[in-house]
């Protein structure tokens, strides 16, 4: 059973990465005007998502919403407190300014995500609908449309509503 669980989680990781990779490839194909390739990459990306979700489910990794929120807080907290600061140091040491920027934006956004997950956990039984707004550049999430993103400065009009 343990080997199968490990295999499920390895498959989940691989399928999840393929999903994002194919999404990136689709965006590039669209930018180049390669519509058919873009559509194929999007379809494959969605297929990889289906695989990943089923593998995660079969691995028993989806709990009650309160447990899922706790897991999300822990994951986001690890990313902004430990993972990204180390990545930023490495990128700075290597002089990779683009990576420093990407990692810094992500680190700051992950801190916001952790806070929002904590708030959602505290208000888990709230019935009033909440809307979230995503910055399409840095991944910051707000509960109202800002004038501009507090992390990367993108105009609030660019935010995506959820």
C-alpha positions as a Markdown table, in Angstrom:
| # | Residue | x | y | z |
|---|---|---|---|---|
| 1 | Unk | 0.0 | 0.0 | 0.0 |
| 2 | Unk | 2.8 | 2.4 | 0.9 |
| 3 | Unk | 4.4 | 2.0 | -2.5 |
| 4 | Unk | 1.1 | 2.7 | -4.3 |
| 5 | Unk | 0.5 | 5.8 | -2.1 |
| 6 | Unk | 4.0 | 7.0 | -3.1 |
| 7 | Unk | 3.3 | 6.3 | -6.7 |
| 8 | Unk | 0.0 | 8.1 | -6.5 |
| 9 | Unk | 1.7 | 11.2 | -5.1 |
| 10 | Unk | 4.5 | 11.1 | -7.6 |
| 11 | Unk | 1.9 | 10.8 | -10.4 |
| 12 | Unk | 0.0 | 13.7 | -8.9 |
| 13 | Unk | 3.1 | 15.9 | -8.8 |
| 14 | Unk | 4.0 | 15.0 | -12.4 |
| 15 | Unk | 0.5 | 15.5 | -13.8 |
| 16 | Unk | 0.2 | 18.8 | -11.9 |
| 17 | Unk | 3.5 | 20.0 | -13.4 |
| 18 | Unk | 2.4 | 18.9 | -16.9 |
| 19 | Unk | -0.8 | 20.9 | -16.5 |
| 20 | Unk | 1.1 | 24.1 | -15.8 |
| 21 | Unk | 3.7 | 23.4 | -18.4 |
| 22 | Unk | 1.1 | 22.8 | -21.1 |
| 23 | Unk | -0.8 | 26.0 | -20.0 |
| 24 | Unk | 2.5 | 27.9 | -20.5 |
| 25 | Unk | 3.0 | 26.3 | -23.9 |
| 26 | Unk | -0.6 | 27.2 | -24.9 |
| 27 | Unk | 0.0 | 30.8 | -24.0 |
| 28 | Unk | 3.1 | 30.9 | -26.1 |
| 29 | Unk | 1.4 | 29.2 | -29.1 |
| 30 | Unk | -1.4 | 31.7 | -28.8 |
| 31 | Unk | 1.1 | 34.6 | -28.8 |
| 32 | Unk | 2.6 | 33.1 | -31.9 |
| 33 | Unk | -0.8 | 32.7 | -33.6 |
| 34 | Unk | -0.6 | 28.9 | -33.6 |
| 35 | Unk | -4.2 | 28.4 | -32.7 |
| 36 | Unk | -4.4 | 24.6 | -33.3 |
| 37 | Unk | -1.3 | 23.9 | -31.2 |
| 38 | Unk | -2.7 | 26.2 | -28.4 |
| 39 | Unk | -6.0 | 24.3 | -28.4 |
| 40 | Unk | -4.2 | 21.0 | -28.2 |
| 41 | Unk | -2.0 | 22.2 | -25.3 |
| 42 | Unk | -5.1 | 23.5 | -23.4 |
| 43 | Unk | -7.0 | 20.2 | -23.9 |
| 44 | Unk | -3.9 | 18.3 | -22.7 |
| 45 | Unk | -3.5 | 20.6 | -19.8 |
| 46 | Unk | -7.1 | 19.9 | -18.8 |
| 47 | Unk | -6.6 | 16.2 | -19.2 |
| 48 | Unk | -3.5 | 16.3 | -16.9 |
| 49 | Unk | -5.7 | 18.2 | -14.3 |
| 50 | Unk | -8.2 | 15.4 | -14.5 |
| 51 | Unk | -5.5 | 12.8 | -13.9 |
| 52 | Unk | -4.0 | 14.8 | -11.0 |
| 53 | Unk | -7.3 | 15.3 | -9.2 |
| 54 | Unk | -8.2 | 11.7 | -9.4 |
| 55 | Unk | -4.8 | 10.6 | -8.2 |
| 56 | Unk | -4.9 | 13.0 | -5.2 |
| 57 | Unk | -8.4 | 11.8 | -4.3 |
| 58 | Unk | -7.5 | 8.1 | -4.5 |
| 59 | Unk | -4.4 | 8.8 | -2.3 |
| 60 | Unk | -6.9 | 10.0 | 0.4 |
| 61 | Unk | -5.4 | 13.5 | 0.5 |
| 62 | Unk | -8.7 | 15.4 | 0.4 |
| 63 | Unk | -10.2 | 15.9 | 3.8 |
| 64 | Unk | -13.0 | 18.0 | 5.3 |
| 65 | Unk | -12.8 | 21.7 | 4.3 |
| 66 | Unk | -11.5 | 22.7 | 7.7 |
| 67 | Unk | -8.6 | 20.2 | 7.4 |
| 68 | Unk | -8.0 | 21.3 | 3.8 |
| 69 | Unk | -7.8 | 25.0 | 4.9 |
| 70 | Unk | -5.4 | 24.1 | 7.7 |
| 71 | Unk | -3.2 | 22.2 | 5.2 |
| 72 | Unk | -3.3 | 25.2 | 2.8 |
| 73 | Unk | -2.3 | 27.6 | 5.7 |
| 74 | Unk | 0.7 | 25.3 | 6.5 |
| 75 | Unk | 1.8 | 25.0 | 2.9 |
| 76 | Unk | 1.5 | 28.7 | 2.1 |
| 77 | Unk | 3.3 | 29.6 | 5.4 |
| 78 | Unk | 6.2 | 27.3 | 4.5 |
| 79 | Unk | 6.5 | 28.9 | 1.1 |
| 80 | Unk | 6.6 | 32.5 | 2.3 |
| 81 | Unk | 8.6 | 31.9 | 5.5 |
| 82 | Unk | 11.1 | 29.3 | 4.3 |
| 83 | Unk | 11.1 | 28.3 | 0.7 |
| 84 | Unk | 10.9 | 31.6 | -1.2 |
| 85 | Unk | 13.4 | 33.5 | 1.1 |
| 86 | Unk | 16.0 | 30.7 | 0.4 |
| 87 | Unk | 15.2 | 30.9 | -3.3 |
| 88 | Unk | 15.6 | 34.7 | -3.3 |
| 89 | Unk | 19.0 | 34.4 | -1.6 |
| 90 | Unk | 20.2 | 31.9 | -4.2 |
| 91 | Unk | 18.9 | 34.0 | -7.1 |
| 92 | Unk | 20.5 | 37.1 | -5.7 |
| 93 | Unk | 23.8 | 35.3 | -5.3 |
| 94 | Unk | 23.7 | 34.2 | -8.9 |
| 95 | Unk | 22.6 | 37.7 | -10.1 |
| 96 | Unk | 19.3 | 36.5 | -11.6 |
| 97 | Unk | 17.2 | 39.6 | -11.2 |
| 98 | Unk | 14.2 | 38.1 | -13.0 |
| 99 | Unk | 14.1 | 35.1 | -10.7 |
| 100 | Unk | 14.5 | 37.5 | -7.6 |
| 101 | Unk | 11.4 | 39.4 | -8.8 |
| 102 | Unk | 9.3 | 36.3 | -9.6 |
| 103 | Unk | 10.2 | 34.7 | -6.2 |
| 104 | Unk | 9.6 | 38.0 | -4.3 |
| 105 | Unk | 6.2 | 38.5 | -5.9 |
| 106 | Unk | 5.3 | 34.9 | -5.1 |
| 107 | Unk | 6.6 | 35.1 | -1.5 |
| 108 | Unk | 4.5 | 38.2 | -0.8 |
| 109 | Unk | 1.4 | 36.7 | -2.5 |
| 110 | Unk | 1.8 | 33.4 | -0.5 |
| 111 | Unk | 1.7 | 35.4 | 2.7 |
| 112 | Unk | -1.6 | 36.9 | 1.7 |
| 113 | Unk | -2.9 | 33.5 | 0.7 |
| 114 | Unk | -2.0 | 32.1 | 4.1 |
| 115 | Unk | -3.8 | 35.0 | 5.8 |
| 116 | Unk | -6.9 | 34.5 | 3.6 |
| 117 | Unk | -7.0 | 30.7 | 4.3 |
| 118 | Unk | -6.8 | 31.5 | 8.0 |
| 119 | Unk | -9.6 | 33.9 | 7.7 |
| 120 | Unk | -11.7 | 31.4 | 5.8 |
| 121 | Unk | -11.0 | 28.8 | 8.5 |
| 122 | Unk | -12.1 | 31.2 | 11.2 |
| 123 | Unk | -15.3 | 32.0 | 9.3 |
| 124 | Unk | -15.9 | 28.6 | 7.9 |
| 125 | Unk | -19.7 | 28.7 | 8.7 |
| 126 | Unk | -20.2 | 32.1 | 7.2 |
| 127 | Unk | -23.0 | 32.1 | 4.7 |
| 128 | Unk | -22.6 | 35.6 | 3.2 |
| 129 | Unk | -20.9 | 35.3 | -0.1 |
| 130 | Unk | -17.3 | 36.6 | -0.4 |
| 131 | Unk | -15.6 | 37.5 | -3.6 |
| 132 | Unk | -11.9 | 37.3 | -4.3 |
| 133 | Unk | -9.9 | 39.3 | -6.8 |
| 134 | Unk | -6.7 | 37.8 | -8.4 |
| 135 | Unk | -3.8 | 39.9 | -9.7 |
| 136 | Unk | -2.9 | 38.3 | -13.0 |
| 137 | Unk | 0.7 | 39.3 | -12.7 |
| 138 | Unk | 1.9 | 38.3 | -9.2 |
| 139 | Unk | -0.9 | 36.1 | -7.9 |
| 140 | Unk | -1.9 | 38.5 | -5.1 |
| 141 | Unk | -5.5 | 38.0 | -3.9 |
| 142 | Unk | -7.7 | 40.7 | -2.5 |
| 143 | Unk | -11.3 | 40.7 | -1.1 |
| 144 | Unk | -12.1 | 43.9 | -3.0 |
| 145 | Unk | -10.7 | 45.5 | -6.2 |
| 146 | Unk | -7.7 | 47.7 | -5.2 |
| 147 | Unk | -6.7 | 50.8 | -7.0 |
| 148 | Unk | -3.5 | 49.0 | -7.8 |
| 149 | Unk | -1.9 | 45.7 | -6.6 |
| 150 | Unk | 0.0 | 46.2 | -3.3 |
| 151 | Unk | 2.6 | 43.8 | -4.5 |
| 152 | Unk | 3.4 | 44.5 | -8.1 |
| 153 | Unk | 1.5 | 47.7 | -8.9 |
| 154 | Unk | -0.8 | 46.4 | -11.6 |
| 155 | Unk | -4.0 | 48.4 | -12.0 |
| 156 | Unk | -7.0 | 47.0 | -10.1 |
| 157 | Unk | -9.0 | 47.0 | -13.3 |
| 158 | Unk | -6.8 | 44.0 | -14.4 |
| 159 | Unk | -7.8 | 41.8 | -11.4 |
| 160 | Unk | -9.9 | 38.7 | -12.1 |
| 161 | Unk | -13.0 | 38.2 | -10.0 |
| 162 | Unk | -13.8 | 34.9 | -8.3 |
